C-alpha cells in the first residue's frame, strides 16, 4: 500500500473501533502529538490501542468523513469529521469532533502523527 492507501485504510468505517485492524496499521514506534480543545496529548502504540478500546466500549459505529486529503511521498494530510453512534442510541449519528492530521508513513505503517481537533 502507498502512504495514502495506508491512511485511508486506518480511517475506513468502524476501523477506529477495531483494535486488531488498528494494530496492523501502526508502526511499533508510532507516536501522535495531539492538540485538542482539552489540551496536548502525546500518544504511543499502546495509548492508541487503549483509545481504540475506549471508543469500542462507548460506540457501536464509527464513520470518518474526509473533506480534504493531500499526499506527497510518505506524508499524508487530511481534514475530516468523525461521526459515531452510541450504544444508548444506535440509530442516531452524532458528530464527535472535527480533525486535521498530518501522518508520516514508514514501512507502510502509521509512524508519526500531528493532529488537532475541536469537539462538536
Phi, psi and omega in degrees: 000141174278175186302315181297319180296322177299312181295316179298323178295319180299319184267008177300147183313132177069353178300325181292351176259357187249103184300321181293313179299316180296316183299327180289340183260352182264135171290144180303333180256025182301146170215147179230125171261114189239117173260110181246175177293348178260358179128190183266136178229136172243127185238145174246190183307307182295321179298319180294317178294324176295321176297319177301317176300315179299316179297318182291335177283331184265334187232147178262340178219151178217129179224133178251127176251109182273127178259333180217140174212131180228128180237137176213119182054241183259017179245136178226128178245139176212153175242130183208164173245137182253118179250145181222162170238128184277160176297322181292329183220074186289352180271342183256124176271131179234148177283120178278309181191166173252141187227154165226131182216145171243124178249136169258131182255135178222130181057038180060032179221158177291122188247305179230130178237140177232110193231145172231143179218157176224118180294152181290000000 
